[in-house]
Amino acid sequence: MTEKYLQKKPHPLGAHREGSGVRFSFVSRTASCGVLLYDRAAGTMLRKIPFTQEDRIGNVYCRVVEDIDPKAVSYLFYQEDRPVADWRARVFPRKVAYGKERRVEDLKAGFLAEDYDWGRDCCPRIPYSQMVGYCMHVRGFTRHASSGVKHRGTFLGIVEKLPYLKEIGVTTVELQPAYEFMEVPLKEERRGKLPFVVCPGEPGRQGGEGLNYWGYKKGYYYMPKGAYAASEDPSGEFKDMVKAFHENGMEVVMQFFFTGVSQTEILEILHFWVLEYHVDGFHLMGENLPVDLLASDDVLADTKLWYYTFDTGRVYGRNEQPRCPHLAEYNDAWYYDMRRFLKGDGGMLGGVLYHMRHIPEKAGCIHYLSNYFGFTLADLVSYDYKHNEANGEDNRDGSDYNCSWNCGEEGPARSQKVRRLRVKQMKNALCFLMLSQSTPLIFMGDEFGNSQKGNNNPYGQDNAVTWLDWNGKKKNAQLLQFWKMLVEFRRAHPILRPSQELRQMDYIACGYPDLSYHGRYAWQPQTEGNYRHVGIMLCGKYARDWGPEGDTFLYLAINMHWESHELALPRLPRGFGWVRVFSTESQGSRDAGEDGAGEAVGKIPPRSLAVYISAPKQEEAQEEEAGSVCGPEELEKERDTVSLPKEETDNTFAGA
């Protein structure tokens, strides 16, 4: 092997600074190829640099071009007589407005600035047990005029909304594709001069037609999307956003839809975003991904990785425990079963109880009732059928399996009874999210009942259908307050967010299992057949991280049947009784079992959920007996924390 050959470095591909020049590396199966250099400011061509056979290693051509000022030039590759954009480029100096058609010449690549000041930036590394996720589309989150931000539809717009995200308890945002992608095909693609690849999962779309609003296709994976930046520096603006999140103790997780990329390239892309942009995690999307390779990579050991499922036994081995559990399941099993239970389907209770307690071994689990696909939470309780006519595909696109129920009237409802029921169903859904033991994630706007008018597949809608309407904060203030209360309640009770799955056993010899189920009689659950009601008790003594006494006892009374049912509250330790802290039923419910008797029975109204906590009995509040779980002062503080405001007289929903 000669010295000359050793100087050739085909990897990394693309263009990278090296000494006083730039190393260009390009894959081509034809001999006629090279680099086109341009003046970055003027856009005029400076020179054409052909690759020679001396530059070739296999199908990779690489050479160092000396005396180039990376700050002053941009480049394209060429093949035969056709310019080719570098999909591994780090930045496109020429920013193009969102939705505007581009040509290949608009994709001249530049070089990243090397002087960004991260200061003392530090990733929060929030455990899954402490996390509340929020999935959003960067443009759709603040593009609507009602957002009230200065920089609508941009990374800076998200920064302007950081106080709101903190206010509603979000710890981690998940961004739909925010790397560079073509929302409309290149002009050359439309004219048939370049091949156009349709995004998988978009039934009915024809090549070269429509808008790719979501971004689930092959993109320029090494750079933030330019049209999502308010400034002329998308890279710097994205870094500013991540830095702002970290300063507020919050995280940024990015979705990556990989197609047509090698396994080693995927690893390189993730490394780049962690090292260059300080992102906190990735939701991996696509098929045939090197999941085990990514999960066991040492550089990504502190980086959140979400995928359909992980084989943690293979990644860690039987006896190894991860130092910082960073993997998490992200699939639709919880999504569909909980939706069916919410609308009252039979035969779901056993699966629901499993989903509410399930936490994978050595990993986390992200659960959600709505996401970027399918109905929003408000549409889930307002439509029986999808309404995708605006997509231009005769309503053939999108899933027909929505597991939704319109509460008696399709779409916008005039009936006050229907509107009240929809509010209650949304409250029930939010309770399922926040009272399950794995990690909750909500889609943007669901906390105040945002609607997409029944469109369950708005992949090409860049308009009011997908733009978050912030007027809902005021119109549906009651629902938003309920969400905030649930976040605080979950935060106040660590037994709701264990790091490992509860065992349904008394393994600390306290007289109670960590988790138990109950029916009409205490300790006798009825989960078979078509039962749709159950009592769930969580023993707070197992939440040792809150102090030697742990948490309070919690009891969740759930009834998704259209008839009332009786549930028993188990007997508590001596001196304690049950106190109801909130319910999704606004009228007709009552406190039950306040004497703590084992056979105390309360009637739970149809389609409702109530939550009880243990508390010292009033007459014994001055005596702190052995086994007391909280004193009078703590109880009063908890009531202040989780109590709902006085019930609105008009419990209606102003959305769909």
ZAVOMAR-673059 format. One line per 3 residues: number of its first residue (from 1); their letters; for each residue x, y, z of C-alpha. Coordinates in nm, 3 decimals. Example, Ala and Ser with C-alpha at 12.3 -4.5 7.8 and 13.67 -1.06 7.14 Angstrom:
residues 2
1	AS	1.230/-0.450/0.780; 1.367/-0.106/0.714
***
This chain:
residues 656
1	MTE	0.000/0.000/0.000; 0.156/0.325/-0.112; 0.188/0.652/0.077
4	KYL	-0.023/0.819/-0.191; -0.309/0.574/-0.135; -0.298/0.620/0.242
7	QKK	-0.355/0.994/0.198; -0.693/0.926/0.041; -0.971/0.948/0.299
10	PHP	-1.308/0.858/0.147; -1.491/0.904/0.478; -1.666/1.103/0.597
13	LGA	-1.847/1.169/0.272; -1.938/1.523/0.173; -1.719/1.828/0.228
16	HRE	-1.513/1.897/0.540; -1.241/2.138/0.642; -0.892/1.993/0.641
19	GSG	-0.589/2.209/0.711; -0.594/2.512/0.483; -0.838/2.352/0.244
22	VRF	-1.147/2.136/0.210; -1.169/1.761/0.156; -1.443/1.667/-0.092
25	SFV	-1.567/1.309/-0.102; -1.839/1.194/-0.341; -1.988/0.859/-0.445
28	SRT	-2.026/0.813/-0.821; -2.050/0.515/-1.052; -1.953/0.728/-1.351
31	ASC	-1.611/0.873/-1.419; -1.735/1.218/-1.518; -1.787/1.388/-1.183
34	GVL	-1.642/1.661/-0.967; -1.704/1.978/-0.766; -1.854/2.315/-0.865
37	LYD	-1.727/2.600/-0.645; -1.928/2.923/-0.606; -1.886/3.259/-0.445
40	RAA	-2.108/3.223/-0.135; -2.231/3.581/-0.134; -2.277/3.643/-0.507
43	GTM	-2.367/3.289/-0.610; -2.144/3.307/-0.917; -1.930/3.010/-1.016
46	LRK	-1.563/3.032/-0.928; -1.433/2.712/-1.082; -1.510/2.358/-1.187
49	IPF	-1.289/2.089/-1.031; -1.309/1.747/-1.198; -1.223/1.431/-1.010
52	TQE	-0.969/1.205/-1.178; -0.901/0.833/-1.156; -0.619/0.921/-0.917
55	DRI	-0.888/1.044/-0.676; -1.092/0.722/-0.686; -1.119/0.450/-0.420
58	GNV	-1.385/0.204/-0.531; -1.686/0.420/-0.618; -1.574/0.706/-0.394
61	YCR	-1.390/1.007/-0.537; -1.203/1.219/-0.286; -0.949/1.497/-0.293
64	VVE	-0.834/1.796/-0.091; -0.867/2.138/-0.256; -0.622/2.382/-0.100
67	DID	-0.651/2.755/-0.039; -1.030/2.765/0.002; -1.191/2.996/0.253
70	PKA	-1.491/2.792/0.377; -1.663/3.111/0.490; -1.656/3.256/0.138
73	VSY	-1.754/2.962/-0.084; -2.042/2.725/-0.148; -2.047/2.414/-0.363
76	LFY	-2.238/2.151/-0.558; -2.113/1.821/-0.689; -2.172/1.731/-1.052
79	QED	-2.220/1.406/-1.237; -2.201/1.399/-1.616; -2.355/1.740/-1.701
82	RPV	-2.596/1.749/-1.406; -2.541/1.940/-1.079; -2.602/1.727/-0.770
85	ADW	-2.681/1.859/-0.423; -2.484/1.713/-0.133; -2.743/1.549/0.092
88	RAR	-2.476/1.533/0.362; -2.436/1.912/0.356; -2.432/2.098/0.689
91	VFP	-2.595/2.420/0.572; -2.760/2.581/0.268; -2.648/2.948/0.274
94	RKV	-2.943/3.056/0.057; -3.258/3.039/0.267; -3.582/2.984/0.074
97	AYG	-3.928/3.069/0.211; -4.151/2.781/0.317; -4.347/2.625/0.031
100	KER	-4.153/2.800/-0.244; -4.031/2.579/-0.525; -3.655/2.534/-0.537
103	RVE	-3.406/2.433/-0.803; -3.089/2.231/-0.752; -2.894/2.558/-0.777
106	DLK	-3.076/2.674/-0.463; -2.916/2.384/-0.276; -2.557/2.505/-0.291
109	AGF	-2.397/2.387/0.031; -2.182/2.587/0.269; -1.983/2.526/0.584
112	LAE	-2.093/2.565/0.944; -1.956/2.845/1.157; -1.725/2.716/1.428
115	DYD	-1.762/2.995/1.681; -2.102/2.926/1.845; -2.082/2.992/2.219
118	WGR	-2.263/2.719/2.411; -2.153/2.870/2.740; -2.217/2.621/3.020
121	DCC	-2.492/2.437/2.837; -2.582/2.106/3.000; -2.835/1.840/2.896
124	PRI	-3.094/1.787/3.175; -3.111/1.405/3.126; -3.460/1.380/3.274
127	PYS	-3.550/1.024/3.386; -3.852/0.869/3.215; -4.030/0.859/3.552
130	QMV	-4.011/1.242/3.569; -4.087/1.315/3.204; -4.398/1.469/3.047
133	GYC	-4.368/1.469/2.667; -4.521/1.709/2.414; -4.516/1.625/2.042
136	MHV	-4.527/1.923/1.807; -4.484/2.035/1.447; -4.238/2.326/1.447
139	RGF	-4.433/2.532/1.194; -4.781/2.437/1.307; -4.716/2.511/1.674
142	TRH	-4.697/2.890/1.636; -4.793/2.965/1.272; -5.152/3.067/1.356
145	ASS	-5.200/3.438/1.425; -5.357/3.351/1.762; -5.017/3.226/1.887
148	GVK	-4.924/3.586/1.963; -4.554/3.530/1.899; -4.332/3.759/1.694
151	HRG	-4.162/3.482/1.496; -4.450/3.261/1.388; -4.384/2.908/1.269
154	TFL	-4.014/2.904/1.361; -3.764/2.775/1.615; -3.767/3.121/1.774
157	GIV	-4.145/3.099/1.795; -4.108/2.787/2.009; -3.864/2.972/2.235
160	EKL	-4.123/3.247/2.280; -4.368/2.978/2.399; -4.128/2.824/2.652
163	PYL	-4.304/2.990/2.950; -4.630/2.833/2.839; -4.473/2.487/2.799
166	KEI	-4.331/2.512/3.150; -4.664/2.632/3.283; -4.843/2.321/3.157
169	GVT	-4.575/2.089/3.298; -4.392/1.983/2.980; -4.039/1.855/3.037
172	TVE	-3.955/1.719/2.691; -4.066/1.828/2.345; -4.067/1.588/2.050
175	LQP	-4.025/1.766/1.718; -4.169/1.626/1.398; -3.897/1.627/1.127
178	AYE	-3.703/1.950/1.180; -3.408/1.859/0.959; -3.403/1.999/0.606
181	FME	-3.648/1.837/0.364; -3.828/1.938/0.046; -4.187/2.029/0.132
184	VPL	-4.249/2.069/-0.241; -4.055/1.878/-0.510; -3.766/2.048/-0.680
187	KEE	-3.848/2.213/-1.012; -3.634/1.952/-1.188; -3.835/1.675/-1.021
190	RRG	-4.163/1.822/-1.139; -4.033/1.835/-1.495; -3.915/1.475/-1.482
193	KLP	-3.546/1.561/-1.511; -3.473/1.407/-1.173; -3.627/1.103/-1.005
196	FVV	-3.882/1.179/-0.733; -3.931/0.942/-0.440; -4.277/0.943/-0.284
199	CPG	-4.279/0.920/0.094; -4.389/0.573/0.211; -4.715/0.578/0.401
202	EPG	-4.886/0.844/0.189; -5.150/0.642/-0.002; -5.284/0.794/-0.318
205	RQG	-5.016/1.058/-0.367; -4.865/1.080/-0.710; -4.496/1.152/-0.764
208	GEG	-4.424/1.522/-0.787; -4.762/1.636/-0.658; -4.879/1.797/-0.336
211	LNY	-4.719/1.934/-0.022; -4.505/1.733/0.217; -4.605/1.922/0.534
214	WGY	-4.498/1.653/0.781; -4.157/1.578/0.629; -4.153/1.198/0.641
217	KKG	-3.925/1.137/0.343; -3.552/1.130/0.284; -3.405/1.464/0.379
220	YYY	-3.083/1.651/0.431; -3.025/1.487/0.767; -2.729/1.702/0.879
223	MPK	-2.898/2.042/0.900; -3.200/2.212/1.060; -3.477/2.309/0.820
226	GAY	-3.405/2.657/0.688; -3.770/2.759/0.645; -3.828/2.691/1.015
229	AAS	-3.583/2.968/1.106; -3.680/3.332/1.153; -3.323/3.444/1.089
232	EDP	-3.083/3.381/0.802; -2.888/3.142/1.026; -3.097/2.826/1.083
235	SGE	-2.806/2.645/1.247; -2.746/2.918/1.504; -3.119/2.962/1.567
238	FKD	-3.168/2.590/1.629; -2.879/2.595/1.875; -3.031/2.898/2.047
241	MVK	-3.356/2.703/2.085; -3.187/2.396/2.234; -2.983/2.614/2.467
244	AFH	-3.299/2.793/2.585; -3.469/2.461/2.657; -3.171/2.343/2.860
247	ENG	-3.158/2.667/3.056; -3.517/2.593/3.157; -3.438/2.233/3.254
250	MEV	-3.620/2.094/2.949; -3.526/1.859/2.666; -3.548/1.845/2.286
253	VMQ	-3.607/1.509/2.114; -3.606/1.492/1.733; -3.795/1.258/1.503
256	FFF	-3.580/1.109/1.228; -3.747/0.924/0.942; -3.466/0.726/0.778
259	TGV	-3.492/0.588/0.427; -3.217/0.507/0.180; -2.942/0.555/0.439
262	SQT	-2.677/0.301/0.542; -2.663/0.178/0.899; -2.324/0.335/0.965
265	EIL	-2.449/0.665/0.819; -2.744/0.666/1.061; -2.505/0.632/1.353
268	EIL	-2.292/0.916/1.215; -2.600/1.140/1.179; -2.708/1.085/1.538
271	HFW	-2.357/1.148/1.666; -2.348/1.472/1.470; -2.671/1.608/1.620
274	VLE	-2.564/1.517/1.973; -2.219/1.673/1.938; -2.301/1.972/1.716
277	YHV	-2.653/2.061/1.833; -2.669/1.912/2.186; -3.006/1.745/2.124
280	DGF	-3.131/1.519/2.402; -3.277/1.230/2.207; -3.421/1.079/1.892
283	HLM	-3.744/0.910/1.794; -3.620/0.660/1.534; -3.856/0.601/1.243
286	GEN	-3.829/0.388/0.932; -3.763/0.022/0.860; -3.456/-0.200/0.895
289	LPV	-3.282/0.041/1.131; -2.971/-0.078/1.320; -3.153/-0.056/1.652
292	DLL	-2.917/-0.279/1.852; -2.615/-0.090/1.717; -2.763/0.246/1.814
295	ASD	-2.887/0.124/2.151; -2.544/-0.009/2.251; -2.340/0.281/2.114
298	DVL	-2.123/0.442/2.383; -2.159/0.799/2.254; -2.539/0.770/2.271
301	ADT	-2.544/0.607/2.615; -2.699/0.919/2.776; -2.916/1.011/2.476
304	KLW	-3.285/0.919/2.472; -3.367/0.670/2.195; -3.729/0.587/2.115
307	YYT	-3.834/0.306/1.885; -4.118/0.055/1.845; -3.943/-0.188/2.079
310	FDT	-3.595/-0.280/2.203; -3.442/-0.617/2.290; -3.283/-0.499/2.615
313	GRV	-3.168/-0.853/2.693; -2.949/-0.845/2.384; -2.836/-0.484/2.432
316	YGR	-2.739/-0.513/2.800; -2.708/-0.883/2.869; -2.893/-1.068/3.141
319	NEQ	-2.719/-0.918/3.445; -2.611/-0.573/3.326; -2.809/-0.270/3.435
322	PRC	-2.789/0.052/3.229; -2.624/0.336/3.418; -2.871/0.582/3.271
325	PHL	-3.173/0.407/3.114; -3.213/0.587/2.782; -3.417/0.348/2.566
328	AEY	-3.795/0.363/2.549; -4.068/0.176/2.364; -4.281/0.401/2.144
331	NDA	-4.563/0.210/1.978; -4.939/0.221/1.933; -5.047/-0.065/2.161
334	WYY	-5.147/0.167/2.449; -5.299/0.412/2.198; -5.554/0.172/2.049
337	DMR	-5.652/-0.023/2.360; -5.709/0.287/2.572; -5.912/0.452/2.294
340	RFL	-6.137/0.148/2.272; -6.182/0.137/2.649; -6.259/0.511/2.656
343	KGD	-6.547/0.473/2.411; -6.686/0.175/2.600; -6.580/-0.132/2.402
346	GGM	-6.609/-0.461/2.590; -6.331/-0.707/2.660; -6.069/-0.434/2.708
349	LGG	-6.026/-0.413/3.086; -5.750/-0.673/3.127; -5.539/-0.511/2.856
352	VLY	-5.601/-0.165/2.997; -5.477/-0.266/3.343; -5.165/-0.413/3.185
355	HMR	-5.097/-0.096/2.984; -5.148/0.129/3.286; -4.877/-0.051/3.486
358	HIP	-4.640/-0.170/3.211; -4.279/-0.049/3.217; -4.030/-0.257/3.015
361	EKA	-3.731/-0.406/3.192; -3.426/-0.175/3.168; -3.615/0.074/2.950
364	GCI	-3.896/0.326/2.947; -4.232/0.328/2.772; -4.389/0.632/2.603
367	HYL	-4.769/0.623/2.604; -5.008/0.856/2.421; -5.375/0.878/2.321
370	SNY	-5.318/1.107/2.023; -5.027/1.197/1.800; -4.951/1.368/1.469
373	FGF	-5.143/1.090/1.291; -5.504/1.000/1.363; -5.762/1.212/1.542
376	TLA	-5.665/1.479/1.792; -5.810/1.430/2.140; -6.101/1.667/2.066
379	DLV	-6.176/1.493/1.735; -6.156/1.154/1.906; -6.472/1.241/2.101
382	SYD	-6.637/1.440/1.818; -6.620/1.220/1.507; -6.707/0.860/1.426
385	YKH	-6.554/0.887/1.080; -6.251/1.055/0.924; -6.315/1.372/0.722
388	NEA	-6.012/1.407/0.494; -6.188/1.559/0.195; -5.952/1.859/0.202
391	NGE	-5.662/1.627/0.119; -5.795/1.584/-0.235; -5.804/1.205/-0.229
394	DNR	-6.183/1.155/-0.202; -6.143/1.068/0.165; -5.960/0.745/0.077
397	DGS	-5.639/0.835/0.262; -5.582/0.797/0.634; -5.679/0.510/0.861
400	DYN	-6.040/0.396/0.896; -5.956/0.243/1.234; -5.979/0.538/1.473
403	CSW	-6.146/0.380/1.778; -6.343/0.702/1.820; -6.696/0.792/1.935
406	NCG	-6.869/1.121/1.861; -7.078/1.115/2.184; -7.402/1.121/1.984
409	EEG	-7.354/1.385/1.715; -7.102/1.396/1.429; -6.876/1.701/1.424
412	PAR	-6.961/2.038/1.583; -7.246/1.983/1.828; -7.535/2.210/1.922
415	SQK	-7.658/1.983/2.199; -7.536/2.091/2.544; -7.566/1.731/2.662
418	VRR	-7.331/1.611/2.387; -7.082/1.890/2.451; -7.074/1.817/2.826
421	LRV	-7.017/1.449/2.757; -6.728/1.534/2.524; -6.559/1.738/2.795
424	KQM	-6.598/1.451/3.040; -6.456/1.203/2.790; -6.154/1.426/2.726
427	KNA	-6.099/1.453/3.101; -6.120/1.074/3.128; -5.862/1.044/2.851
430	LCF	-5.624/1.290/3.019; -5.662/1.093/3.343; -5.561/0.773/3.165
433	LML	-5.254/0.953/3.036; -5.141/1.098/3.367; -5.245/0.817/3.603
436	SQS	-5.067/0.540/3.411; -4.727/0.443/3.546; -4.517/0.478/3.229
439	TPL	-4.424/0.806/3.055; -4.707/1.027/2.921; -4.689/1.221/2.596
442	IFM	-4.950/1.461/2.460; -4.990/1.608/2.112; -4.981/1.986/2.082
445	GDE	-5.309/2.155/2.164; -5.481/1.851/2.314; -5.449/2.013/2.656
448	FGN	-5.710/2.269/2.545; -5.912/2.067/2.295; -5.764/2.169/1.960
451	SQK	-5.948/2.025/1.658; -5.837/1.935/1.305; -6.200/1.923/1.186
454	GNN	-6.200/1.544/1.168; -5.893/1.518/0.943; -5.690/1.220/1.062
457	NPY	-5.413/1.243/0.800; -5.329/1.612/0.736; -4.988/1.535/0.584
460	GQD	-5.027/1.806/0.319; -5.228/2.073/0.504; -5.029/2.388/0.576
463	NAV	-5.325/2.594/0.695; -5.573/2.632/0.980; -5.634/2.257/0.982
466	TWL	-5.287/2.187/1.120; -5.193/2.523/1.271; -5.260/2.525/1.643
469	DWN	-5.545/2.764/1.724; -5.447/2.925/2.053; -5.793/3.072/2.103
472	GKK	-5.880/2.735/2.250; -5.691/2.827/2.567; -5.969/3.067/2.656
475	KNA	-6.262/2.882/2.499; -6.176/2.559/2.677; -6.007/2.699/2.987
478	QLL	-6.173/2.438/3.208; -6.003/2.154/3.020; -5.667/2.331/3.033
481	QFW	-5.702/2.380/3.409; -5.785/2.013/3.448; -5.468/1.918/3.257
484	KML	-5.254/2.143/3.478; -5.410/1.991/3.788; -5.330/1.639/3.663
487	VEF	-4.967/1.735/3.599; -4.934/1.869/3.952; -5.110/1.565/4.098
490	RRA	-4.873/1.328/3.914; -4.574/1.534/4.027; -4.693/1.525/4.389
493	HPI	-4.738/1.146/4.396; -4.424/0.947/4.311; -4.615/0.619/4.339
496	LRP	-4.772/0.712/4.003; -4.431/0.727/3.835; -4.213/0.438/3.951
499	SQE	-3.889/0.360/3.769; -3.984/-0.009/3.744; -4.313/-0.189/3.689
502	LRQ	-4.514/-0.240/4.008; -4.528/-0.608/4.108; -4.872/-0.647/4.273
505	MDY	-4.694/-0.794/4.577; -4.623/-0.694/4.938; -4.244/-0.719/4.912
508	IAC	-4.165/-0.471/5.191; -4.396/-0.643/5.445; -4.615/-0.337/5.504
511	GYP	-4.945/-0.524/5.485; -5.036/-0.400/5.135; -4.915/-0.483/4.784
514	DLS	-4.774/-0.197/4.579; -5.063/-0.230/4.332; -5.400/-0.398/4.373
517	YHG	-5.735/-0.421/4.194; -6.087/-0.409/4.340; -6.446/-0.458/4.234
520	RYA	-6.784/-0.435/4.409; -6.603/-0.588/4.704; -6.253/-0.493/4.811
523	WQP	-5.975/-0.722/4.685; -6.217/-0.895/4.447; -6.169/-0.739/4.102
526	QTE	-6.390/-0.836/3.810; -6.179/-0.798/3.497; -6.311/-1.074/3.278
529	GNY	-6.568/-1.056/3.001; -6.730/-0.723/2.934; -6.665/-0.548/3.265
532	RHV	-6.577/-0.184/3.212; -6.526/-0.071/3.572; -6.252/-0.132/3.828
535	GIM	-6.087/0.013/4.136; -5.707/0.051/4.137; -5.518/0.108/4.462
538	LCG	-5.153/0.214/4.473; -4.976/0.189/4.808; -4.760/0.495/4.859
541	KYA	-4.534/0.317/5.109; -4.345/0.183/4.806; -4.246/0.534/4.695
544	RDW	-3.942/0.543/4.920; -3.776/0.824/4.724; -4.024/1.068/4.880
547	GPE	-3.907/0.999/5.233; -3.922/0.717/5.491; -4.304/0.717/5.497
550	GDT	-4.337/0.725/5.119; -4.647/0.858/4.946; -5.016/0.843/5.038
553	FLY	-5.245/0.560/4.929; -5.420/0.635/4.599; -5.742/0.482/4.471
556	LAI	-5.861/0.524/4.112; -6.229/0.447/4.059; -6.285/0.393/3.687
559	NMH	-6.615/0.328/3.512; -6.628/0.350/3.132; -6.969/0.180/3.113
562	WES	-7.281/0.373/3.019; -7.441/0.263/3.349; -7.344/0.337/3.709
565	HEL	-7.152/0.072/3.905; -7.049/0.019/4.265; -6.686/-0.009/4.371
568	ALP	-6.543/-0.081/4.715; -6.270/0.116/4.885; -6.024/-0.110/5.078
571	RLP	-5.968/-0.062/5.450; -5.678/0.170/5.531; -5.441/0.161/5.832
574	RGF	-5.599/0.265/6.159; -5.672/0.636/6.182; -5.697/0.695/5.808
577	GWV	-5.986/0.736/5.570; -6.044/0.804/5.205; -6.093/1.156/5.069
580	RVF	-6.195/1.223/4.713; -5.968/1.483/4.549; -6.122/1.507/4.202
583	STE	-6.361/1.348/3.958; -6.439/1.381/3.589; -6.810/1.378/3.672
586	SQG	-6.937/1.731/3.736; -7.276/1.637/3.878; -7.436/1.348/4.060
589	SRD	-7.125/1.200/4.227; -7.053/1.180/4.598; -6.766/1.098/4.830
592	AGE	-6.767/0.739/4.948; -6.590/0.529/5.206; -6.467/0.814/5.424
595	DGA	-6.472/0.585/5.728; -6.218/0.359/5.561; -6.433/0.048/5.602
598	GEA	-6.332/-0.246/5.388; -6.682/-0.287/5.245; -6.763/0.080/5.194
601	VGK	-6.918/0.104/4.851; -6.957/0.409/4.630; -7.164/0.430/4.315
604	IPP	-6.951/0.552/4.026; -7.150/0.742/3.759; -7.141/0.634/3.393
607	RSL	-6.829/0.715/3.191; -6.643/0.876/3.478; -6.330/0.847/3.687
610	AVY	-6.269/0.956/4.045; -5.948/0.970/4.248; -5.919/0.927/4.625
613	ISA	-5.623/0.966/4.861; -5.568/0.845/5.215; -5.579/1.107/5.491
616	PKQ	-5.593/1.113/5.873; -5.947/1.118/6.006; -6.051/1.456/6.135
619	EEA	-6.106/1.345/6.494; -5.763/1.185/6.507; -5.571/1.445/6.312
622	QEE	-5.387/1.565/6.622; -5.254/1.216/6.697; -4.994/1.087/6.456
625	EAG	-5.025/0.711/6.497; -4.780/0.451/6.376; -4.820/0.402/6.002
628	SVC	-4.942/0.758/5.940; -4.879/0.854/5.579; -4.924/1.231/5.606
631	GPE	-5.009/1.486/5.870; -5.278/1.757/5.868; -5.045/2.023/5.729
634	ELE	-4.936/1.802/5.442; -5.295/1.708/5.369; -5.404/2.071/5.359
637	KER	-5.113/2.150/5.127; -5.210/1.863/4.898; -5.571/1.980/4.884
640	DTV	-5.453/2.323/4.780; -5.233/2.167/4.514; -5.473/1.929/4.344
643	SLP	-5.822/2.066/4.408; -6.012/2.173/4.103; -6.164/2.521/4.084
646	KEE	-6.537/2.543/4.147; -6.732/2.361/3.881; -6.837/2.572/3.585
649	TDN	-7.213/2.591/3.546; -7.174/2.545/3.171; -6.949/2.241/3.138
652	TFA	-6.935/2.251/2.759; -6.669/2.218/2.495; -6.610/2.503/2.252
655	GA	-6.420/2.293/1.998; -6.560/2.050/1.744
***
